[in-house]
Amino acid sequence: MKPFVLLATRAEDGPAEEEYALMLRHTGLAPAELRRVRLEAEPMPRLDLDGLSGVIVGGGPFNASDPPARKSSVQMRVEREMSALLDDVVARDMPFLGACYGVGTLGVHQGATIDRTYSEPISVISVSLTAEGRDDPLFAGMPDTFEAFVGHKEAVRELPEHVTLLAGSPTCPVQAFRVGANVYATQFHPELDVAGISTRIRAYAGYGYFADGELDATLAAVRRAPVTHPARMLRTFVERYAR
């Protein structure tokens, strides 16, 4: 089998290692089958897309809608590298799944309007599939409405007409979309469990995701309902595209 690649951007080692471990667990891949590149630490190497089964992008602290003056040199480099990669990915209709930060990168690349209109606090929310989402193979076996973990400062406000909306929520109308037949992004985090999101809550206290003094309340918010379905998407993605 050709490997998959995980493109990561988390500078904090604890959340970064846990993200990779969760991706391995839920995809069912071994480390040699899911190669990780930490883009915050090094430039993106040349990726031979012909030698890969697919590309997965994890979440991260970068916001595509931030003014350029507020973006670090690392963020600007990562955005350039992701844009160049997506030129090739979209042209090939290469299997691609971007979680959270994938919405920003793929959305910007495709001309979506991304701003802070539909930001969501770190929490568990109910995601509902559209008619197109119910028919999409990536969501095979998923209920029409399911619980998922979110926590983001920006989101898609408007999708261009050529992009297919697959899922939304009452507080964020674009929770998943598809470009072509095989290029996907989700606003929610399919890889997370309670332990994983709790690690991130503690690691990113002070980053503006919740106010000072709200740590305990935020930790409680991600336990309000069980989250069991989204991780299935990662296994489905691998089973569908492994080659």
N, C-alpha and C positions, 0 to 999 in steps of 0.2 A: 504494500500500500504506500502511495505517496503521502508524505507527512502534511499536516496542517501547520499553520504558523499563527501564533498569538502575538499581536502587537499591543504592548502595554505602555502606560505612561505614568505609573504611580512611582513617585520618588521615595516614599516611605517603604522600607523593606518589609515590615510586618504585613500591611495590607497587600503589598505586591506579591509576596510569597503565598499568602492565603488565596488571593485571586487565582494564581496559577494552579494551586492545589485543588481549588473548587472546579476550575475548568477541566482539569484532568479527571476528577471524579465523575463529573456529570457528562462529559463526552465519552468516557470509557477509554480514552487514549492513554498510552504510555508516554513518558517524557520524550522519547525519541520520535514519537508520532505527533507530538504537539510542541514544536520548537517555539521558544519564547524570545522575543526581542524587546528589551526595555528601552524604548525610544527616548525616555528622559535622560538616559545615561550615555547613549551613543547614537550616532547617525544611523538611519535605516540602511542596512546593507542592501546590496542588489538582490532582489528576490526573483528567482527563476520561477515564474508562475506556471510554466509548463511542468515543473517538477513538484508542484504542490497540489494537494486535493482541494484546499480552500484557505481562506483568510478569516481570522477572528480578531476583532478589536475589543479590548476590555474598556472599562470605564476609566475616569481620571479627573483631575482637578481643572483641566483647561476648559475655558468657555469660548466658543467660536464667536459669540456676539460681543465680547469685550472690545473696547476701542483698542486700536493697535498700540497706542502709547502705554496701555496697561499690560500688554503681553510681554512676557520675557523673551529673550533671544531663543531659549530652548523651545518655547511654545511656537514661536514663529517658524523655527526650523521644522518642527514636527508637522505643522500645518502645511508647509510646502511639500514635505515628503509624502504626506498622506494624499494631498491633491494630485501629485504626480502618479502615485500608485493607483488612485481611483480612476485616473484617465484610462489606464490599462485594464483595470478590473471591470469597469463598466463597458468598455469597448468589447471585451471578450465575453461579457456576462459571466464572469468568474464567480464561483461560490464565495460569498462574503457575508459575514454576520457581525455587525457592529452593535455592541451593547452600551447604551447610554452615550459615551463619547462618540460612538459610531453614528448616532443621530446628528450630532453637530458636524462631523466630518463629511458624511455622505449627504446630509441635507444641504450644507453650503455648496458642495460640489454640484448638486443638481438644481440649485437655484431656489431652494426653499427659503421662506422668511423665518429666521430664528431670532428670538428675543426672550425677554423675561416675563412675557404675558402669562404663560402657563407653567411657571416654575412650581414645583411641588416640594413640600418639606419631606424629610426622611420619614417614611411611614410605609404601611401596607395599604394598597388601594385595590379597587376592583377594576380589572381590565376587561373590556368586552370586544369580541371579534366582530368585524364587519362581515357582510356577505362574502366579500372576496377573501377575508381572513379565514372564514369557515371552510372555504374551498381550497385554501393554500396547503400544500403538502407539509410545510414547516410546522403547521399547527395541527397536524393529524393527531387524533386522540385527545385533543384538548377540549374542555368544556367551552361553551359559548362565552361564559364569563368566569374569570378566575382571579385569585388574589396574587399580587406581585409586590416586590419591594421597589420603591422609588426614592429618589432624593436628588434633585437637580435644580440648578439656578436658571437654566434656560431650556427652551423647548421649541419645537416647530409650531409656528403660528399659522402658517399657510404652506401647503404643498403645491408644487407645480402640477399641471394637469396630467403629465405623462407618468407621474409617480402613483403607485397603487397604495391606498390606505388600507391597512390590515386590521388595526385595533386602535381603540381609544378608551378614555376614561372620563368621568364627569368633570374632573379638574384639569385634564390635559387631553385635548381631542386627538392628538397624534401620539399613540403609544407604540406603533409599529408600522413600517411601510416597506415596500419592495420596489426596486428599480429593475426593469427587465423581468427575467424569470428567476434569477438566482442571487440577486444582490439585496440583502436585507439589513434593516436597522431596527433596534428596539430602544424605546426610552427607558423601560423598566429593565431590571437586572435579572436575566434568567439564571445566572450562575450562583446567586446568593442563597444562603440559609441564614437562620437567626444568628448563629455564631459569627458568620462572616460579616454580616452587616453591623453587628455589634462591635467588631474589631474596627470597622471603618468609622463608626460613630465616635469612638474614643480617639482614633487617630486624627480625625479631622475636626475635632472640637476647636473652635476658634477660627475656622475657615469660612464662616458665614452661612453654614447650612442650618444652624439653629443658634438661638441667642444664648448668651452667658447665663448659666443657671438652669438651662433646659436639658442638660445631659441625661438626667434620670428619666425625665418625661419622654425624651426621644428614644431611649432604650426601651421604655415601656410601649411606645407606639408601634414598634416593629414586632411586638408580641401579641398584638390585639387580635390577630387571626392567623391560622396556619397557612403557610405558603408551600404548596406541594407540586403545582403543575408546571411552572415556567421552566424548570431544569430539564424537563422532557424535550424541550426544543433543541437543546445542545446535542443530546444523543441522536435526535432525529436528523439534525443537520449533518452530523458525521456519517450516520448510516446512509443518508441519501447521496452524499457526495464523495465518500471515500473511493479512491480509484488507484 
